[in-house]
Amino acid sequence: MKLTYALSLVVLTAIAWGQTSAPDAEVQAVYPEAHALYLDLHQNPELSSHETQTAEKLARHLRDLGSTVTEHVGGTGVVAILKNGAGPTVMLRTELDALPVEEKTGLPYASKVHTKDDSGRDVGVMHACGHDVHMASLVGTAAVMAHSKNTWHGTLILIGQPAEETISGAKRMIDDGLMTRFPKPDVAVALHVGNQLPSGQVGVGPGYRFSNADSLRITIYGKGGHGSMPNSTIDPIVIAARLVVTLQTIVAREVKPGEVAVVTVGYIQAGTKNNIIPDHAELGLTIRSYKPEVRKQVLAAIDRITKAEAEAAGATQEPKIEQYEATDAVYNDPALDQRLQTVLESTLGKANVVVEDPGMASEDFSYFTAQGVPSFYFSLGGADPAKYAEAKAAGTHLPSNHSPLFAPDVDPALHTGIEAEVAVLRNLLK
């Protein structure tokens, strides 16, 4: 990306005004290349931990802007550093990965990618969570910041993080020395696009933004046999069925009313034929909470109830409970959130900045902030405003993230993403 004559004039004007937000002309000057990158990324998505081409594209764009770029951090992670004298150090993060979802949006630039996942299954691949919007926003923001260095001072660290969808990429980057090989940020910033708000708006909120998440795999061991002679077996399917029901009493009867927790059994896998009682059954759970003490309470209750149900059925082998994914809650520093809410209201207009309730989705962005880095994580509206209004009036919902029909209203969502990120960074890098 090269600095154009038009952009030079815009930058000089911005400096003369002493602005901290991005004038529309600044964003428009970088928008065509950001939008072209979005289309490219959307049509060529890659699964978690396999984002090789995606990482190369991001690295190339950021290197062209004068950043010092390090690739292969924690796998396919990208770290780009843009220094501009003394001042704070601020990190802006985007995700690289897409999902194993076959796109059904019907868009002319829809993904047609198919590949093998890590288990060997043939899957469609789609940016069904909007990470393509996030990457294009970051590159557009980096271009504005690189071409307007008289409007900010300090060190800007641009992170391309792999494997967010498997909540493993942030930890891998940290384990690979993100906070020691590179300047440690004073603040970490990220955004996420979704259809919960119309495009042109952003959402903020102090305190908890996303929940803790724990993924559990529970294996119940029974005794297999003929379906016509259940008395000679210990049926793991019946144990699993009782377990699903009893687990729901944890939130209803053990967690203090007013506290937040979710226990969801997402799958049960058992058996091969209708007249065969299998010797084991497997359940997959996702557990959500905010507070560490509630998280500990719920996990302990799951352990207790699972073992008790198996023992009550006479199982001779104790169930196996495996925790294979986990991430902490994303928590926005309240003072920082209030400060940057004011900045965004000044930039986008007060009506376009919404204070949101915490959500129960999860994000491994928390691994970065667990290193003692204050967080500002905000939402980017992605819904077509007319469709959003129609759905709200009808009491229905537009396709959510992870849906094969998820299609952000990229213009103005991408424009708003760049404008908002520039405003936030210029305020933090005064």
Sequence and secondary structure as in RCSB ss.txt:
>XXXX:A:sequence
MKLTYALSLVVLTAIAWGQTSAPDAEVQAVYPEAHALYLDLHQNPELSSHETQTAEKLARHLRDLGSTVTEHVGG
TGVVAILKNGAGPTVMLRTELDALPVEEKTGLPYASKVHTKDDSGRDVGVMHACGHDVHMASLVGTAAVMAHSKN
TWHGTLILIGQPAEETISGAKRMIDDGLMTRFPKPDVAVALHVGNQLPSGQVGVGPGYRFSNADSLRITIYGKGG
HGSMPNSTIDPIVIAARLVVTLQTIVAREVKPGEVAVVTVGYIQAGTKNNIIPDHAELGLTIRSYKPEVRKQVLA
AIDRITKAEAEAAGATQEPKIEQYEATDAVYNDPALDQRLQTVLESTLGKANVVVEDPGMASEDFSYFTAQGVPS
FYFSLGGADPAKYAEAKAAGTHLPSNHSPLFAPDVDPALHTGIEAEVAVLRNLLK
>XXXX:A:secstr
    HHHHHHHHHHHHHT SS  HHHHHHHHHHHHHHHHHHHHS  BTT  HHHHHHHHHHHHHTT EEEEEETT
TEEEEEEEESSS EEEEEEE  BBS    S  TT    EEE TTS EEE B TTSHHHHHHHHHHHHHHHHT GG
G  EEEEEEEE  TTTT HHHHHHHTTHHHHS   SEEEEEEEEEEEETT EEE SEEEE EEEEEEEEEE B E
ETT GGGSB HHHHHHHHHHHHHHIIIIIS TTS EEEEEEEEEE SSTTEE SEEEEEEEEEESSHHHHHHHHH
HHHHHHHHHHHHTT SS  EEEEEEEE  EEE HHHHHHHHHHHHHHH GGGEEE    S   TTHHHHTTT  E
EEEEEEEE HHHHHHHHHHT     TT TT    HHHHHHHHHHHHHHHHHHHT 
